[in-house]
Each structure stands twice: as structure tokens, then as C-alpha cells.
């Protein structure tokens, strides 16, 4: 892996850097000595990063990725860029497809040495999922405008502050009987800090990683059913899990206000694991950490008596 001191003093623009993944990447790059520009529609969401930066090390810019002029302004003077913008609603092709092309074009015009495009495992122009198709379009537009960009395809990312593990942890805590959608769907979730490490590696050594696609994933495939059972075990709770047929799950995903939309459901059902056709995280010199390394500690706050719970006895 390239030495991270190559990023020392470099200005990196993080498009969409105010989100969950972006704030973890920002922390990694700040530790590498990079200067950061957080470009987002709502950059104030990342103000919590200020105490982690030295004086003059972080800057915030309001940016609309669908507006090329706005993207160019956010790239002005930058040495590298990371595009993290993603959404499950709105005009996905415009946001994640054409918007990614705007970032790549602006990065090329600015003379950037490296660009990392955050795509997704399952990105496919022929997918039934609009999200997967838009991510594939984004990869195409990036390749057209910045051929030496590194494309990273992560799976579901997990962390103590994520919206995935915490969602299921809350449900397991609250309900003695739990429906499980896509119970046999395989997941190969990745710890968010390992994904951030991959971004730093790609930016540090574009000669090695540029122009390549990496499917970065965790070290172990588990099913949705197994994930729910492991969360319940870590909470010390006895729960019943009921597999839900795909037809009923698909109908539920179409309803407004549900925690999982149709695109998310389609991608989950197809499986969230590497295809085997591209390089993986280990090819970047990074050993991904398993969920089991963290889960027991993270579930302490969901136990009936928190840190005073008896782990050998189920709670209700």
C-alpha cells in the first residue's frame, strides 16, 4: 500500500462528504494530513468534524452535483476528489449518473491527480433496480471523463453509528417476534473504517489503483436471518424470527414510509456480495474486519440492563 504521507497537505474535495460514509472518510484523510473541502447540499451536517481538524485543514462548500458550475467551483484548486453522492429517491440518473460525470469532468479540468468514485456492489446497467442502474451510469460517465479514476463498489457498510445494524438492533430490542425479509439473501457487509481506508489507499497511490474497479467487501458472507439472530444473541434476548415470502416483502417495500424501499429490497434480494469479476479489498493491502469483532460491544446499550446485564441469561 502507498505511504499515506503522500496525502499530507493535499487538498481533497469530498462530494457528498456530509453523510455517514463521508464523515468516516474525512476522519481518515485528516489523519493522513490532507486538507479537506466538504462539498454538499447541506455541508453543515459535517460541522462536527471541525474539532478533528487543525487550523485551516477543513473547509465547507455548498454544492449541487447536478450543476456543473457548482461542481467546478468546489473543485477549484483541489488536488483530488471523492464522489460519494447517492440517494434512493429523486432523479437517480441525473444525481448519481450525470452528477458523477460532472465531478469527473471538473476533476480533469482542475488537473486533479486522483479521483475515487464510490459506486455500489450490484451496479448494473441491466438491473431491475433504478439505484443500481444509476450507479452503473455514473461509472460510465466517470470513465469517459476521467479514465484513471478508481471505482470502489462497497456493499452495505456497518458501524456503531450506521442506519442498518442500529435499525435491526432497535427492532430486535422492541419485538419478541420479528419478520425477516429476504432471509436467505447473502450479505458481505464491510466495516466503514475499512472502506475509508480503501479510499485513502486509492488517493495515495493513483498509479497503482487508478483505472481499476474494486469490489470491496467484508471477510464473511452471512444471511439476513443469521444477522438478526446474531444481533439478538449479542443483546442477550430470546427472539422468534419469521421468514417472509418474497412476494409479501416486495409488496411491503412499495408502501410509503417503510424502512426499506423497492430499490433497496431488489438489491438486497439479489445479494450484497462481490461478483468475483473484479479486484477486492485485499488487493489493496487491506484486511477487512468481521462484524463479530464489534457486535457484542455495540449491543451493550440495547440489553435490558445495559452494562449491568447478565450476558448468560436471556432478557425480555
N, C-alpha and C positions, 0 to 999 in steps of 0.2 A: 504494500500500500504506500502511496506517496506520503511524504512527510507533510503534516498539516501546517508547518510553518510557512509553506508556500502561500497560504491564505492571509498571512499576517499583513495588515494594512490594506488589503484589497477591499474594494467596495463591491458588495454583492446586493443586488436588488431581489427581494423576495416578493413575488407577485402572489397575492393571497396569503401573505405571511402572518395575518392576524388570527388564523384559525388554529385548531388543535395541533395539527402536524407542523404548521408553520412556526408556532412558538417553540416547539421542541427543536426544530432545525435552527432557529435563531440562537437558542442557548448553545448548541453545538458549535456554530460558527463564531459566536462571540468568544468562546473558549479558545478557538483557533486564532484569535486576534483579528478576525475580519471586521470591517466596518459594514454596517447593515443599513439598508433602506427598506423599510416595511411598506410595500405598496398595496393598498387595499381600499375597497369602497368604505370600510369602517376601520381605519388604522388605529383608532382609539382603543379598540378591543385588545391591542397588543401593548398598551401603555405599561402593563405590569412587568414588561421586560426592562424598563428603564433602570431599575436598581442593579441589574446584572451587567450593565454596560459601563465602560469607562467614559469619561467626559468626551463627547464628540464621536462616540463609537456607533451610535444608533440614531436613525432619522426616520421620520414617518411621513408618508406621502399618500394623499387621497388619489386613487386611480380607478378608472373604469376600463377593464381589459378589452371591452368591445370597441373602445375609442382609440384608434391608433395614435392620435396626437397625445392623448393622456399617457399611453404606454411609453411613447418616445420620451416624454418629459421625465418619467420615472426611471428610465434607463440612462439618462444623461450623465456622463462621467463614470458610469459603472464599469467594473472590470468583468463581472459575471452576473448571471441571473438564474433564478429558480422559479419555475411556474408551477404553483400549487393549486390554482383556481379549479374548483369543482363544485357541482351542485346537482341536485336531483329534481329541480323544478326550474321553470322558465325555458327560454330558448337555448337548449343544451348545445346545439350545433354552433350557435353564434358565440356562446360563452366559452365552451371547452374546445371547440374546433377552430373557428376563425380567431377567437381570442388568443389561443396558443400560437397561431400563425403571426399575430401582431407582436407578441413577445419575441418570437424568433427573428422576425424582420428587424425590430428595434434593436435587439442584441447584436445582430450582424452590422447594422448601420453604426452602432456605438463602438464597434471594434472589440466587443467582448471576447475574452479568451475561452470562456466556457459557458454552457447553458445546460441546465438539468430540467427536463420536462417530467413532471410527476403524472404518470398515466395510471393504469389500474390493471391488475390481473383480470383477464377476461375481456380486455379491449378488443373489439372485433367489429369490422365494418358490416358484417352479416348477422350480428347478434339480434335477438328479439328485444333486447334492452336498449332503449334510447341512450342511456348513460354510456353503455359500452360502445355503441356506435360513435357517439360524440368524442369519446376518448381516442378512438381509433382515428377519427378525422383530425384530432389535434396532433397525434403523432405524425400523420401525413403532412400537415401544414408545417410543423416544426422541421421535418426532414427536408422539405422543399426550400425553406428559408435559412436554415442553419444546419447543414448536413452533419456537422461534427458534434451536435448535441448528444447528450447522454439521456436515454429514456429509461426511467425506472418505473416498473409496474409492481406496486405493492399490493398485498391483499388487505384484509381488514387489519387495522393497526390497533393494538391494545396498550393500555397504560392505566395507572391508577385514576387518572382524570379523564378517561375516554368516555364515549357515549354508548359503548357497546357492552363491555363487561359490566359497567355500572348499571346499565338498564336491566340486564338479566339478574344481576345481584339484587336489585330492588324488588323485582318480581318474585324471585325465589324467597326473599325475606317476607313478602307480604301474603303469598298464596300457598296453601298446602297442596293444591293440585294445579299443575301447570301444563297448558298445551304447548307442544313443541312443533314449530313449522320446519319443514324440510329436515326431519330428524336424522336422516342418513347423509345429508349434504356434508362433504368433507371441507374442513377449514384448515388453513395453514397460516394462522394469524402470526403477525410479526410485532415484536416489541417496538414501540415507536422510537425509542432512542437508538435502536439498531438501524432503523430506517433512516434516521437523521445522520447516523454515521456513514451510511451509504451515500447520502447527498454530499457530505463533506469530502468523502473519498473521490467522488466524481469531479467535484470542483477543483480539488487539489491536483489531480493528475488527468487533465483532459486528453493528453496524448495517449494515455492508456485506455481510458474509458469512453472517450468521445466516439460518436458514431455507432454506439452499441445499444442494444436493448437488454436490460436485466430484469428478470422476474424475481424480485426479492421477496422471500417468504421465511416464515419461522421454521424451526427444525422438526416439528412433528405435526402430522395431519390428525385432526380429531373431528368427530361428527358433532352436529348441533346437540344431539341427545347427550353425548358424552360431556360436552361443555357444560350443559345445565346440571348434570349430575355432579361434576367436579366442583361447580360453584356451591351447590347445596352441601356437599361434603365439607368444603372449606369453611362454610358458615356453621357447621355442626347441626344441620337441620335435616329432618326426615321429610322428604317430599315425593309426591307421585307425579310422574311425567307422562303425558298422554300424547302419542304421535298424532299429528293432524294430517289428513289426506291432502295431497297437492291441490286438488280442485277447491277444497274449502279454504286452504291457505291463500291461493291465488285470488279468490273472491274477497277475503278479508283485506288483502293488500290493496285492493281497489277502493276500499272505503275511505272517506276523508277522516283525517285526524288519527289514523293508525300509526304506530311507531315504525312500521315498515311499508314503504311504498312499492308499487308494482315493479319498478326497475330494480330496486334492492332485492325484492323477492326473486325475480328472474335470475339475477346474478348469483344469489345465494344457492338457488336450486341447482344451477349449473356447476357449482363447486368453486371454492375460493382457494385453488391450489395451482402451482406452476404447471405449465403445459409440457415442460421438458424440452421445448424447442429453443430456449434462449439461455444465456448465461444466468447464474444465480448469485446470491449474496456471497457465498463462499469464494466465488471467483474474484471478488473484490477484496479478499483477505479479511472478511468479517465473519465471525462465528455467531449466528443468531442465538439468543437466549430463549429457553422454553417458558411457557406460561406458568408451569409448576414452580418455577423459581420464585415467583412473586405472589401467587394466588392466595396462599394461606395468610400471608401478612396483610394483603389488601382487604381480605374478607373479615378482618377483626371487627371493624366498625359495624358490620351487618349482623354480628352474633347477638344473641339475646342480651347478654351482659357484657358485651364488648370485650375488653382485655381481661375481664374477670370471669369470662365464660369457661365452663369445663369442657374442653375440646373432646373429651372421651364420651360425652353424653349428648344426645340429640336435644335440641331445643325446639320450641314450637312457635 
